């Protein structure tokens, strides 16, 4: 079943090739876009067809997110400035995710005190 997902911020093509950060929460995408001086982009995707690694149980704990990634077969580490899971996910390689069979990683994020789930899509 297709789900509408949103990318808030700069044009997706301007970001790191192979990655796309999205959310199902349009309000969160709007707030993020406003904070970053960008727009909201929408598309539909059948998330049930993706292999999604769910890190939301880590909450905002970067170390726990890294542990869950390692347990899934993705080399990961927490850097000295990594405060939240999205920092850890930004460090891992796309190749490592694809080798582990992961198409997307679901995390919990906090932007200016507002929590929401987001997905990092690892494009092939």
FENFEN-V300794 format. One line per field, one symbol per residue. ss: DSSP state (H for helix, E for strand, L for the rest). psi: psi as a letter, one per 30 degrees, with the letter a starting at -180 (. if undefined). burial: + if it has 16 or more other ideal C-beta (glycine too) atoms within 10 Angstrom, else -. Layout:
ss = ???
psi = ???
burial = ???
//
This chain:
ss = LLEEEEEEELLHHHLLLLEEEEELLHHHHHHHHHHHLLEEEEEEELHHHLLEEELHHHLLLHHHHHHHHHHLLLLLLLLLLLLLHHHHHHHLLHHHHHHLLLLEEEEEEEELLEEEEEEEEELL
psi = kkkklkkkblkeffakkfkkkllfjeeeeeeeeeeghalkkklkkjfffljkjjgfffbgjeeeeeeeeeffgjkllklfgjflefeeefflkeeeeeeggkflkklkljjhgkklklkjkjk.
burial = ----+++++---------+++++++--++-+++----+-++---+-+----++-+--+--++-++++++--+-+-+-+---+-+++-++--+-+-+++-+-++++++++-+----+-+++++--
//
